[in-house]
Amino acid sequence: MTPQEKYDKIIAISTLEHVGEDSGDPSLAINAIEHLKILLDDCGEMLITIPVGFNTPLEENLFNLGMEVYGLVEENGIWHECDPRILNGRTYNFAGNTATGLYVLIFKKRS
């Protein structure tokens, strides 16, 4: 399906890690991200956040999506920026439904 409308900004906050979760197919989340890129106009920008440890197969592919990848980590109740590669292996607190780290992805489309 070819979209009729294009967007200058797309923001997805802790959402895309759920795509394909019920089927166990991480490629569905990756396909969703690639589709969102198509929905951007010629100078559009997209911001995506993904909590660390929630969808590990997706996280393994984040650095291959042609996007800038940043990291945030929580330590002793304080969040700070970090090298996103150190987030690999951190776990998601499913019991408390809280993240201990966050990937921030930015894509800027340039025609």
The first five atom37 places (N, CA, C, CB, O) and aatype in JSON, in Angstrom:
{
  "aatype": [12, 16, 14, 5, 6, 11, 18, 3, 11, 9, 9, 0, 9, 15, 16, 10, 6, 8, 19, 7, 6, 3, 15, 7, 3, 14, 15, 10, 0, 9, 2, 0, 9, 6, 8, 10, 11, 9, 10, 10, 3, 3, 4, 7, 6, 12, 10, 9, 16, 9, 14, 19, 7, 13, 2, 16, 14, 10, 6, 6, 2, 10, 13, 2, 10, 7, 12, 6, 19, 18, 7, 10, 19, 6, 6, 2, 7, 9, 17, 8, 6, 4, 3, 14, 1, 9, 10, 2, 7, 1, 16, 18, 2, 13, 0, 7, 2, 16, 0, 16, 7, 10, 18, 19, 10, 9, 13, 11, 11, 1, 15],
  "atom_mask": [
    [1, 1, 1, 1, 1],
    [1, 1, 1, 1, 1],
    [1, 1, 1, 1, 1],
    [1, 1, 1, 1, 1],
    [1, 1, 1, 1, 1],
    [1, 1, 1, 1, 1],
    [1, 1, 1, 1, 1],
    [1, 1, 1, 1, 1],
    [1, 1, 1, 1, 1],
    [1, 1, 1, 1, 1],
    [1, 1, 1, 1, 1],
    [1, 1, 1, 1, 1],
    [1, 1, 1, 1, 1],
    [1, 1, 1, 1, 1],
    [1, 1, 1, 1, 1],
    [1, 1, 1, 1, 1],
    [1, 1, 1, 1, 1],
    [1, 1, 1, 1, 1],
    [1, 1, 1, 1, 1],
    [1, 1, 1, 0, 1],
    [1, 1, 1, 1, 1],
    [1, 1, 1, 1, 1],
    [1, 1, 1, 1, 1],
    [1, 1, 1, 0, 1],
    [1, 1, 1, 1, 1],
    [1, 1, 1, 1, 1],
    [1, 1, 1, 1, 1],
    [1, 1, 1, 1, 1],
    [1, 1, 1, 1, 1],
    [1, 1, 1, 1, 1],
    [1, 1, 1, 1, 1],
    [1, 1, 1, 1, 1],
    [1, 1, 1, 1, 1],
    [1, 1, 1, 1, 1],
    [1, 1, 1, 1, 1],
    [1, 1, 1, 1, 1],
    [1, 1, 1, 1, 1],
    [1, 1, 1, 1, 1],
    [1, 1, 1, 1, 1],
    [1, 1, 1, 1, 1],
    [1, 1, 1, 1, 1],
    [1, 1, 1, 1, 1],
    [1, 1, 1, 1, 1],
    [1, 1, 1, 0, 1],
    [1, 1, 1, 1, 1],
    [1, 1, 1, 1, 1],
    [1, 1, 1, 1, 1],
    [1, 1, 1, 1, 1],
    [1, 1, 1, 1, 1],
    [1, 1, 1, 1, 1],
    [1, 1, 1, 1, 1],
    [1, 1, 1, 1, 1],
    [1, 1, 1, 0, 1],
    [1, 1, 1, 1, 1],
    [1, 1, 1, 1, 1],
    [1, 1, 1, 1, 1],
    [1, 1, 1, 1, 1],
    [1, 1, 1, 1, 1],
    [1, 1, 1, 1, 1],
    [1, 1, 1, 1, 1],
    [1, 1, 1, 1, 1],
    [1, 1, 1, 1, 1],
    [1, 1, 1, 1, 1],
    [1, 1, 1, 1, 1],
    [1, 1, 1, 1, 1],
    [1, 1, 1, 0, 1],
    [1, 1, 1, 1, 1],
    [1, 1, 1, 1, 1],
    [1, 1, 1, 1, 1],
    [1, 1, 1, 1, 1],
    [1, 1, 1, 0, 1],
    [1, 1, 1, 1, 1],
    [1, 1, 1, 1, 1],
    [1, 1, 1, 1, 1],
    [1, 1, 1, 1, 1],
    [1, 1, 1, 1, 1],
    [1, 1, 1, 0, 1],
    [1, 1, 1, 1, 1],
    [1, 1, 1, 1, 1],
    [1, 1, 1, 1, 1],
    [1, 1, 1, 1, 1],
    [1, 1, 1, 1, 1],
    [1, 1, 1, 1, 1],
    [1, 1, 1, 1, 1],
    [1, 1, 1, 1, 1],
    [1, 1, 1, 1, 1],
    [1, 1, 1, 1, 1],
    [1, 1, 1, 1, 1],
    [1, 1, 1, 0, 1],
    [1, 1, 1, 1, 1],
    [1, 1, 1, 1, 1],
    [1, 1, 1, 1, 1],
    [1, 1, 1, 1, 1],
    [1, 1, 1, 1, 1],
    [1, 1, 1, 1, 1],
    [1, 1, 1, 0, 1],
    [1, 1, 1, 1, 1],
    [1, 1, 1, 1, 1],
    [1, 1, 1, 1, 1],
    [1, 1, 1, 1, 1],
    [1, 1, 1, 0, 1],
    [1, 1, 1, 1, 1],
    [1, 1, 1, 1, 1],
    [1, 1, 1, 1, 1],
    [1, 1, 1, 1, 1],
    [1, 1, 1, 1, 1],
    [1, 1, 1, 1, 1],
    [1, 1, 1, 1, 1],
    [1, 1, 1, 1, 1],
    [1, 1, 1, 1, 1],
    [1, 1, 1, 1, 1]
  ],
  "atom_positions": [
    [[0.84, -1.18, 0.0], [0.0, 0.0, 0.0], [0.89, 1.25, 0.0], [-0.96, 0.0, 1.23], [1.78, 1.38, 0.84]],
    [[0.64, 2.13, -0.92], [1.4, 3.37, -1.01], [0.63, 4.46, -0.27], [1.64, 3.77, -2.5], [-0.52, 4.74, -0.58]],
    [[1.27, 5.08, 0.7], [0.58, 6.13, 1.46], [0.33, 7.36, 0.61], [1.4, 6.52, 2.7], [1.15, 7.73, -0.23]],
    [[-0.81, 7.98, 0.82], [-1.16, 9.19, 0.09], [-0.65, 10.44, 0.78], [-2.66, 9.27, -0.08], [-0.34, 11.44, 0.12]],
    [[-0.56, 10.4, 2.09], [-0.15, 11.56, 2.87], [1.25, 11.34, 3.42], [-1.16, 11.84, 4.01], [1.6, 10.24, 3.84]],
    [[2.06, 12.4, 3.41], [3.4, 12.35, 3.97], [3.44, 13.25, 5.21], [4.47, 12.79, 2.92], [2.66, 14.2, 5.32]],
    [[4.34, 12.97, 6.12], [4.42, 13.68, 7.38], [5.8, 14.31, 7.57], [4.1, 12.75, 8.56], [6.8, 13.75, 7.13]],
    [[5.83, 15.48, 8.21], [7.12, 16.1, 8.46], [7.73, 15.59, 9.76], [6.97, 17.62, 8.52], [8.95, 15.65, 9.92]],
    [[6.92, 15.08, 10.67], [7.41, 14.54, 11.94], [6.62, 13.27, 12.29], [7.29, 15.6, 13.09], [5.4, 13.21, 12.13]],
    [[7.35, 12.27, 12.77], [6.73, 11.05, 13.32], [7.43, 10.78, 14.64], [6.84, 9.81, 12.33], [8.66, 10.77, 14.71]],
    [[6.64, 10.54, 15.69], [7.18, 10.24, 17.01], [6.52, 8.96, 17.51], [6.95, 11.43, 18.01], [5.29, 8.85, 17.52]],
    [[7.32, 8.0, 17.93], [6.82, 6.75, 18.5], [7.56, 6.5, 19.82], [7.01, 5.55, 17.5], [8.73, 6.12, 19.82]],
    [[6.87, 6.72, 20.92], [7.47, 6.58, 22.24], [7.1, 5.22, 22.83], [7.0, 7.73, 23.18], [5.94, 4.96, 23.15]],
    [[8.1, 4.37, 22.97], [7.93, 3.04, 23.58], [6.7, 2.33, 23.03], [7.82, 3.17, 25.11], [5.83, 1.88, 23.78]],
    [[6.65, 2.23, 21.71], [5.51, 1.61, 21.03], [5.95, 0.49, 20.09], [4.74, 2.66, 20.25], [5.37, -0.6, 20.12]],
    [[6.95, 0.75, 19.28], [7.29, -0.19, 18.21], [7.87, -1.51, 18.69], [8.25, 0.46, 17.28], [7.87, -2.49, 17.94]],
    [[8.35, -1.56, 19.91], [8.86, -2.83, 20.45], [7.74, -3.86, 20.62], [9.57, -2.6, 21.79], [8.01, -5.05, 20.79]],
    [[6.49, -3.41, 20.58], [5.34, -4.31, 20.72], [4.93, -4.94, 19.39], [4.17, -3.56, 21.32], [4.24, -5.96, 19.38]],
    [[5.34, -4.34, 18.27], [4.95, -4.85, 16.95], [5.58, -6.22, 16.75], [5.38, -3.87, 15.82], [6.8, -6.37, 16.84]],
    [[4.77, -7.21, 16.48], [5.24, -8.59, 16.27], [5.47, -9.35, 17.55], [0.0, 0.0, 0.0], [5.87, -10.52, 17.51]],
    [[5.22, -8.72, 18.68], [5.47, -9.37, 19.98], [4.65, -10.65, 20.14], [5.15, -8.4, 21.12], [5.16, -11.66, 20.62]],
    [[3.39, -10.6, 19.74], [2.53, -11.78, 19.91], [2.89, -12.91, 18.95], [1.09, -11.39, 19.71], [2.64, -14.07, 19.25]],
    [[3.48, -12.57, 17.81], [3.85, -13.61, 16.85], [5.29, -14.09, 17.03], [3.66, -13.11, 15.44], [5.68, -15.11, 16.48]],
    [[6.08, -13.33, 17.81], [7.47, -13.68, 18.0], [8.33, -13.41, 16.78], [0.0, 0.0, 0.0], [9.42, -13.96, 16.65]],
    [[7.84, -12.54, 15.89], [8.57, -12.23, 14.66], [9.14, -10.82, 14.73], [7.65, -12.37, 13.42], [8.42, -9.86, 14.47]],
    [[10.44, -10.67, 15.09], [11.03, -9.34, 15.23], [11.11, -8.57, 13.92], [12.41, -9.46, 15.81], [11.23, -7.34, 13.93]],
    [[11.03, -9.27, 12.8], [11.11, -8.56, 11.52], [9.9, -7.65, 11.32], [11.21, -9.56, 10.37], [9.98, -6.69, 10.56]],
    [[8.79, -7.95, 11.98], [7.6, -7.1, 11.85], [7.86, -5.69, 12.41], [6.41, -7.74, 12.57], [7.41, -4.71, 11.83]],
    [[8.57, -5.6, 13.53], [8.9, -4.29, 14.1], [9.87, -3.55, 13.19], [9.49, -4.44, 15.51], [9.74, -2.34, 13.01]],
    [[10.83, -4.26, 12.64], [11.78, -3.64, 11.73], [11.06, -3.16, 10.47], [12.91, -4.64, 11.36], [11.32, -2.06, 9.98]],
    [[10.15, -3.97, 9.96], [9.36, -3.58, 8.79], [8.5, -2.35, 9.1], [8.47, -4.74, 8.32], [8.34, -1.48, 8.24]],
    [[7.97, -2.27, 10.3], [7.16, -1.11, 10.69], [8.02, 0.15, 10.69], [6.53, -1.33, 12.09], [7.57, 1.2, 10.24]],
    [[9.23, 0.06, 11.2], [10.13, 1.22, 11.22], [10.46, 1.65, 9.79], [11.44, 0.9, 12.0], [10.44, 2.84, 9.48]],
    [[10.76, 0.7, 8.93], [11.06, 1.02, 7.53], [9.84, 1.65, 6.84], [11.5, -0.24, 6.76], [9.99, 2.56, 6.02]],
    [[8.64, 1.18, 7.17], [7.43, 1.75, 6.59], [7.22, 3.19, 7.07], [6.2, 0.89, 6.95], [6.82, 4.05, 6.29]],
    [[7.5, 3.45, 8.33], [7.36, 4.82, 8.85], [8.3, 5.77, 8.11], [7.65, 4.85, 10.37], [7.96, 6.93, 7.89]],
    [[9.47, 5.3, 7.74], [10.39, 6.14, 6.96], [9.76, 6.57, 5.64], [11.71, 5.38, 6.7], [9.94, 7.7, 5.2]],
    [[9.02, 5.66, 5.01], [8.35, 5.96, 3.75], [7.27, 7.03, 3.94], [7.72, 4.69, 3.16], [6.99, 7.8, 3.02]],
    [[6.68, 7.08, 5.12], [5.61, 8.05, 5.39], [6.12, 9.47, 5.61], [4.84, 7.61, 6.59], [5.32, 10.4, 5.68]],
    [[7.44, 9.64, 5.71], [8.0, 10.97, 5.91], [8.09, 11.73, 4.6], [9.38, 10.87, 6.55], [8.36, 11.16, 3.55]],
    [[7.85, 13.05, 4.67], [8.05, 13.88, 3.49], [9.54, 14.03, 3.22], [7.37, 15.26, 3.65], [10.36, 13.47, 3.95]],
    [[9.9, 14.78, 2.19], [11.29, 14.85, 1.74], [12.29, 15.32, 2.79], [11.38, 15.75, 0.57], [13.46, 14.96, 2.71]],
    [[11.87, 16.12, 3.74], [12.77, 16.59, 4.81], [12.23, 16.2, 6.18], [12.94, 18.12, 4.73], [12.5, 16.87, 7.17]],
    [[11.47, 15.1, 6.23], [10.84, 14.67, 7.48], [11.83, 14.1, 8.48], [0.0, 0.0, 0.0], [12.93, 13.68, 8.14]],
    [[11.4, 14.09, 9.72], [12.21, 13.56, 10.82], [11.37, 12.63, 11.68], [12.79, 14.71, 11.67], [10.16, 12.81, 11.83]],
    [[12.03, 11.62, 12.23], [11.33, 10.65, 13.07], [12.14, 10.41, 14.34], [11.1, 9.32, 12.3], [13.37, 10.32, 14.3]],
    [[11.43, 10.31, 15.45], [12.03, 10.0, 16.75], [11.33, 8.76, 17.29], [11.92, 11.21, 17.75], [10.1, 8.71, 17.35]],
    [[12.12, 7.77, 17.67], [11.59, 6.52, 18.22], [12.33, 6.22, 19.51], [11.73, 5.34, 17.19], [13.55, 6.37, 19.57]],
    [[11.6, 5.79, 20.54], [12.26, 5.27, 21.74], [11.88, 3.81, 21.91], [11.88, 6.11, 23.0], [10.74, 3.41, 21.64]],
    [[12.84, 3.03, 22.37], [12.63, 1.59, 22.6], [13.26, 1.24, 23.94], [13.23, 0.72, 21.44], [14.47, 1.42, 24.12]],
    [[12.47, 0.73, 24.89], [13.04, 0.34, 26.18], [13.95, -0.88, 26.03], [11.92, 0.04, 27.19], [13.64, -1.82, 25.3]],
    [[15.05, -0.84, 26.72], [16.06, -1.89, 26.65], [15.54, -3.18, 27.28], [17.36, -1.44, 27.35], [14.92, -3.16, 28.34]],
    [[15.8, -4.3, 26.61], [15.48, -5.61, 27.15], [14.05, -6.07, 26.93], [0.0, 0.0, 0.0], [13.69, -7.16, 27.37]],
    [[13.23, -5.27, 26.27], [11.84, -5.65, 26.05], [11.69, -6.52, 24.81], [10.96, -4.41, 25.92], [10.96, -7.51, 24.83]],
    [[12.39, -6.16, 23.74], [12.34, -6.91, 22.48], [13.77, -7.07, 21.98], [11.43, -6.18, 21.41], [14.23, -6.32, 21.12]],
    [[14.46, -8.05, 22.52], [15.88, -8.25, 22.23], [16.17, -8.45, 20.75], [16.4, -9.43, 23.0], [17.13, -7.86, 20.26]],
    [[15.39, -9.26, 20.01], [15.69, -9.41, 18.58], [15.63, -8.07, 17.82], [14.7, -10.39, 17.95], [16.44, -7.83, 16.93]],
    [[14.7, -7.2, 18.17], [14.64, -5.88, 17.56], [15.89, -5.08, 17.91], [13.37, -5.11, 18.01], [16.49, -4.45, 17.05]],
    [[16.27, -5.12, 19.18], [17.44, -4.36, 19.63], [18.71, -4.79, 18.91], [17.63, -4.53, 21.14], [19.6, -3.97, 18.66]],
    [[18.81, -6.06, 18.56], [19.99, -6.56, 17.87], [20.12, -5.96, 16.48], [19.93, -8.08, 17.78], [21.2, -6.03, 15.88]],
    [[19.05, -5.38, 15.96], [19.06, -4.81, 14.61], [19.03, -3.28, 14.59], [17.89, -5.34, 13.84], [19.05, -2.69, 13.51]],
    [[18.98, -2.64, 15.73], [18.82, -1.19, 15.78], [19.95, -0.43, 15.08], [18.74, -0.73, 17.21], [19.71, 0.62, 14.49]],
    [[21.15, -0.95, 15.14], [22.29, -0.24, 14.55], [22.4, -0.46, 13.04], [23.57, -0.69, 15.23], [23.3, 0.08, 12.4]],
    [[21.48, -1.24, 12.48], [21.48, -1.53, 11.04], [20.33, -0.86, 10.32], [21.42, -3.02, 10.81], [20.05, -1.19, 9.17]],
    [[19.66, 0.08, 10.96], [18.46, 0.7, 10.38], [18.73, 2.05, 9.72], [17.42, 0.87, 11.43], [17.8, 2.71, 9.26]],
    [[19.99, 2.47, 9.68], [20.3, 3.75, 9.06], [19.8, 4.94, 9.85], [0.0, 0.0, 0.0], [19.45, 5.97, 9.28]],
    [[19.77, 4.79, 11.17], [19.29, 5.85, 12.05], [20.38, 6.19, 13.06], [17.98, 5.43, 12.76], [21.23, 5.36, 13.37]],
    [[20.33, 7.4, 13.58], [21.21, 7.75, 14.69], [20.67, 7.04, 15.93], [21.28, 9.33, 14.91], [19.45, 7.03, 16.15]],
    [[21.54, 6.44, 16.73], [21.12, 5.7, 17.92], [21.81, 6.31, 19.14], [21.44, 4.18, 17.79], [23.04, 6.42, 19.18]],
    [[21.0, 6.68, 20.11], [21.5, 7.24, 21.37], [21.03, 6.34, 22.5], [21.01, 8.71, 21.58], [20.12, 5.54, 22.33]],
    [[21.66, 6.48, 23.66], [21.28, 5.68, 24.8], [21.03, 6.51, 26.03], [0.0, 0.0, 0.0], [21.67, 7.53, 26.26]],
    [[20.08, 6.04, 26.83], [19.81, 6.58, 28.16], [19.82, 5.4, 29.11], [18.45, 7.37, 28.22], [19.29, 4.34, 28.79]],
    [[20.41, 5.59, 30.28], [20.47, 4.52, 31.27], [20.05, 5.06, 32.63], [21.89, 3.9, 31.33], [20.32, 6.21, 32.97]],
    [[19.38, 4.22, 33.39], [18.95, 4.58, 34.74], [19.88, 3.9, 35.73], [17.44, 4.17, 35.0], [20.06, 2.68, 35.7]],
    [[20.47, 4.7, 36.6], [21.34, 4.18, 37.65], [21.02, 4.9, 38.95], [22.84, 4.35, 37.27], [21.14, 6.12, 39.05]],
    [[20.6, 4.12, 39.93], [20.25, 4.68, 41.25], [19.17, 5.75, 41.15], [21.49, 5.25, 41.92], [19.22, 6.76, 41.85]],
    [[18.19, 5.52, 40.26], [17.07, 6.45, 40.12], [17.35, 7.68, 39.29], [0.0, 0.0, 0.0], [16.48, 8.55, 39.17]],
    [[18.54, 7.77, 38.71], [18.89, 8.93, 37.9], [19.16, 8.48, 36.47], [20.13, 9.68, 38.49], [19.92, 7.54, 36.24]],
    [[18.52, 9.15, 35.51], [18.71, 8.84, 34.1], [19.79, 9.75, 33.52], [17.39, 9.0, 33.32], [19.83, 10.94, 33.81]],
    [[20.66, 9.17, 32.7], [21.67, 9.98, 32.01], [22.0, 9.35, 30.66], [22.94, 10.12, 32.88], [21.77, 8.16, 30.43]],
    [[22.55, 10.18, 29.78], [22.93, 9.71, 28.45], [24.13, 8.78, 28.56], [23.24, 10.9, 27.52], [24.99, 8.95, 29.42]],
    [[24.17, 7.8, 27.67], [25.28, 6.86, 27.65], [25.53, 6.4, 26.22], [25.0, 5.64, 28.56], [24.72, 6.65, 25.33]],
    [[26.65, 5.74, 26.01], [26.92, 5.1, 24.73], [25.86, 4.0, 24.57], [28.41, 4.52, 24.66], [25.75, 3.13, 25.44]],
    [[25.09, 4.01, 23.5], [24.02, 3.01, 23.37], [24.51, 1.58, 23.32], [23.22, 3.29, 22.13], [23.75, 0.66, 23.63]],
    [[25.74, 1.37, 22.95], [26.26, 0.0, 22.86], [26.43, -0.65, 24.24], [27.61, 0.0, 22.13], [26.46, -1.88, 24.34]],
    [[26.53, 0.16, 25.31], [26.66, -0.44, 26.64], [25.31, -0.95, 27.16], [27.24, 0.57, 27.63], [25.26, -1.63, 28.19]],
    [[24.23, -0.63, 26.45], [22.91, -1.09, 26.87], [22.67, -2.56, 26.53], [21.84, -0.24, 26.23], [21.79, -3.19, 27.1]],
    [[23.46, -3.09, 25.62], [23.32, -4.48, 25.22], [23.47, -5.39, 26.45], [24.37, -4.85, 24.14], [24.46, -5.3, 27.17]],
    [[22.49, -6.23, 26.67], [22.54, -7.17, 27.79], [21.79, -6.69, 29.03], [0.0, 0.0, 0.0], [21.55, -7.48, 29.95]],
    [[21.43, -5.41, 29.07], [20.62, -4.94, 30.21], [19.23, -5.55, 30.09], [20.54, -3.37, 30.24], [18.76, -5.85, 29.0]],
    [[18.6, -5.71, 31.22], [17.28, -6.34, 31.23], [16.17, -5.32, 31.48], [17.23, -7.44, 32.29], [16.4, -4.25, 32.05]],
    [[14.99, -5.68, 31.05], [13.79, -4.9, 31.31], [13.18, -5.44, 32.6], [12.77, -4.98, 30.11], [13.15, -6.65, 32.8]],
    [[12.69, -4.58, 33.45], [12.07, -4.99, 34.7], [10.6, -5.31, 34.43], [12.21, -3.88, 35.8], [9.73, -4.46, 34.61]],
    [[10.32, -6.55, 34.01], [8.95, -6.94, 33.68], [8.07, -6.97, 34.93], [8.94, -8.31, 33.01], [6.88, -6.66, 34.85]],
    [[8.63, -7.33, 36.08], [7.83, -7.37, 37.32], [7.32, -5.98, 37.68], [8.66, -7.95, 38.48], [6.18, -5.83, 38.11]],
    [[8.16, -4.98, 37.51], [7.78, -3.61, 37.83], [7.31, -2.81, 36.62], [0.0, 0.0, 0.0], [6.93, -1.65, 36.74]],
    [[7.35, -3.47, 35.44], [6.97, -2.83, 34.18], [7.71, -1.51, 33.97], [5.46, -2.59, 34.15], [7.1, -0.5, 33.6]],
    [[9.02, -1.53, 34.2], [9.84, -0.33, 34.04], [11.13, -0.67, 33.3], [10.16, 0.3, 35.41], [11.68, -1.76, 33.42]],
    [[11.59, 0.3, 32.54], [12.84, 0.14, 31.8], [14.02, 0.57, 32.65], [12.8, 0.96, 30.48], [13.9, 1.44, 33.52]],
    [[15.16, -0.04, 32.4], [16.41, 0.37, 33.05], [17.33, 1.08, 32.06], [17.13, -0.84, 33.66], [18.38, 1.6, 32.43]],
    [[16.92, 1.08, 30.81], [17.65, 1.75, 29.75], [16.71, 2.04, 28.6], [0.0, 0.0, 0.0], [15.63, 1.46, 28.5]],
    [[17.13, 2.95, 27.75], [16.27, 3.37, 26.64], [17.13, 3.68, 25.43], [15.42, 4.61, 27.05], [18.13, 4.4, 25.52]],
    [[16.73, 3.14, 24.29], [17.33, 3.52, 23.01], [16.52, 4.68, 22.45], [17.39, 2.32, 22.01], [15.29, 4.65, 22.47]],
    [[17.21, 5.68, 21.94], [16.56, 6.8, 21.27], [17.1, 6.81, 19.84], [16.84, 8.18, 22.01], [18.3, 6.96, 19.62]],
    [[16.2, 6.63, 18.89], [16.58, 6.58, 17.48], [16.04, 7.81, 16.77], [16.04, 5.28, 16.8], [14.89, 8.21, 16.96]],
    [[16.89, 8.4, 15.95], [16.5, 9.59, 15.19], [16.83, 9.35, 13.72], [17.22, 10.87, 15.72], [17.92, 8.92, 13.37]],
    [[15.84, 9.64, 12.88], [16.01, 9.51, 11.45], [15.62, 10.83, 10.8], [15.18, 8.33, 10.88], [14.54, 11.36, 11.04]],
    [[16.52, 11.34, 9.97], [16.26, 12.58, 9.23], [16.33, 12.27, 7.75], [17.27, 13.7, 9.62], [17.39, 11.96, 7.21]],
    [[15.18, 12.36, 7.11], [15.12, 12.06, 5.69], [15.6, 13.27, 4.9], [13.69, 11.66, 5.27], [15.17, 14.4, 5.15]],
    [[16.47, 13.04, 3.98], [16.99, 14.11, 3.13], [16.87, 13.66, 1.69], [18.46, 14.47, 3.5], [17.42, 12.62, 1.31]],
    [[16.17, 14.42, 0.88], [15.99, 14.02, -0.52], [17.15, 14.48, -1.38], [14.7, 14.59, -1.08], [17.16, 14.22, -2.58]]
  ]
}
